[in-house]
Each structure stands twice: as structure tokens, then as C-alpha cells.
Amino acid sequence: MSAFPGFPNAAVPLWTAWLAFGHLAVVVFITLSGFSLAVGPARAGWQLGPMRCFLRRRAWRILPPYWAALAFSMIVAVVVVPQPGEGVPTAKSAVVFGVLLQDVFGSPSPNGAFWSIAVEAQLYLVMPLLLFVRRRWGAVVVLAVVCVPAIAVELLSGRLAVAALLERFVPQMAVLFAAGVVAATVLGSNRDRAARIPWGVLSAVGVLPPLALILLRGQVWSVENFFWVDLAICPAIVFLLAGLSVGRANVAVRVLDTRPLRGLGSFSYSLYLVHAPIVIMVDALAAHENVPFGLPRLLVLVATAVPLSVLFAWLFARVFELPFQRHRSSRELLATVRTNVRRTKATALRESGTRPE
């Protein structure tokens, strides 16, 4: 968008057209989120356990890095440059985004990637309901109770004000999340039978319909109709997750298990949280008046903003994400911090030749 103003209507080199579909990474993540959260319940009769414990674990995992990234994004947007198409964030922005209600209340966004964090958090709230329906009535009913309202909202959004309002919640994400939950069925009691299904082949075949849709309708239509594109690619993602979980997608496993991808995956959440303000900041400070629009600016941003985003995200994760993965509670984290502080003080005293008291 920074390199080609007017995107997706702007003419772009054919080999860069795939960059228009970075949104699909969120599609994969939401489906994966539903799947990974349902793995435990699928092995335990679709029982989630205490709701309070579930929500506490999810909050501990996503909120600390999110709030830190929110503070960073607010500073960049206020001091350096706001997000494209957005005004300077206000105090209302800080509150609305801080409590994850950015898809409910309108306010200038400090970070273009934050919309999906609110969606994800709200999906956590319906997770117990999805598991209850799966336990009582089966996978087909789970998909029906999510798909029917989502499709109705999309079809009626141009006619009914309430449907247009509900569209702000990106309803297809609920379908993707539910599909991920249902996909965890392969890890239940019939895992041996599921392992005999050629999931990798099904996933490869499942990519063909959405790919054909994108090629036939074009980039502009596809970007403007992500609802249908997202639903079209959902089966391929579900089949791939099923294959990975039962060992029937060995090529994908070997690729994903390479050291660079495992390393990047260890702080991918942080990278997602901080990349948008960094890219916009680099564009504003380094490329805005010095590099022409089009391919030259794209290449400059790839060469500068991408490595800077990865480096900053890695450092950011070491402080605001990884400690919350290693420690399961604030008590455990604070105990580790106190231990490290005491060790640091003792080391400093030894090096200075002073005997600790």
C-alpha cells in the first residue's frame, strides 16, 4: 500500500500480486487457533474445564505483549506518523484498543494489525459454546450454527443496518475458528482411522477452488470480497492441519520444522503486533521523499523495513512475550525476576570485591 498508492486498484508487477493476500495469514492463524485450543478437549470428551482457568491462560498469553505493542504503536502514531487512512490516535483509542473493543467502537487505529486481536479474544468467549454443541450434537451442527449466521450477515449487510454493523466483527473468522475446532476431531477416539486419510492430497486439491476464484475474478474483486475467499480456502487449511496432526503431511512437517521457521515462529506473535508501525515509520522517514512510488519503493521497504521489523520483534519478544510463555503465572514470573536480580547483585558484588551482606 505504501509502495503502490491506490492499491488494490493500482497496477502492480505480476510477481508481486500475491502480496495482496497477506490477509490470508490471519485466516490460517484463526483456523489454527481454533484447532490448537480444541486439541485438549477433543482428547477429553470435548470438555474444556473451568472457564475461568481457560480465559486466564489465554489472557496471560496474549495481553502482555499486546498491551506493550499498543503502547509502542500509540507512541509511533502520535510522535512519528499515524497509520494509513487513520487520524492521530486519541485517549479514546487507547481505552478502546486496550480493552479489545476496537470492532465495537470507532476510534483512530494506532496499528492496522490490531483488528484481529479483538476478533480472536471474542472467539475465546464463544469457545465453550462451540465445544458444548460439538459434544451434544456433533461437528455438522457446530459448523451450521456458525456458518448460517455469518453468511446471512454478509448477504444482508447491504440491505440491513444491523447486518452492516455485525459485519464489523468479520463474521467469517467465526467460521474459520469453528472449522479449526471441528478439525481437532481427528485427534479423538478415531485417530487411527483418520490417519489413513490422505489429508495432504486433500489439502492440495482444496487449494484449487480458491485459487481459481482469485484468478478468474481478479485481485480487486478478491480483496473486496475476502469473506468468500476466506471461506473458500478454509477446507484446504483444515485438511492441512488434520494431516499435520496425524502425520500425513510429512513434506509440510519437514518444511515447518526447519530451524529458521521454528525460530521465526517462536516470536511470530510479537512480529505480527509490531510490524505495521515499523513499516509505516520506515516509509515515512526513509522513503517518503527519497524513493519514487512503485517497484523502487517496494524494494527499499523490503530491504529495510522487513529486517528491522524482525529484529525489533525478536527483541520485543524477549521482554514482553517469551517470559509469559515460560512462566504460567505472575507469581512464578515475579519469583524468577527476583532470583535473577539477586544473582545479578551477587555477581556485581563479587566483581567489585565487596562481600555481600
Buried (B, 14 or more C-beta within 10 A) or exposed (E): BBBBEEBBEEEBEEEEBEBBBEEBEBBBBBBBBBBBBBBBBBBEEBEBEEEEEBBEBBEBBBBBBBBBBBBBBBEBBBEEBBBBEBEBBBEEBBEBBBEBBBBEEEBBBBBBBBBBBBBBBBBBEBBBEBBBBBBEEEBEEBBBBBBEBBBBBBEBBEEEEEBEEBBBBBBBBBBBBBBBBBBBBBBBEEBEEBBEBEBBEBBBEBBEEBEEBBEEBEBEBBBEEBBBBBBBBBBBBBBBBBBBBBEBBEEBEEEEEEEEEEEBEBBBBBBBBBBBBBBBBBBBEBBEEEBEBBEEBBEBBBEBBBEBBBEBBBEBBEEBBBBBBEBEEEEEBEEEEEEEEEEEEEEEEEEEEEEEE
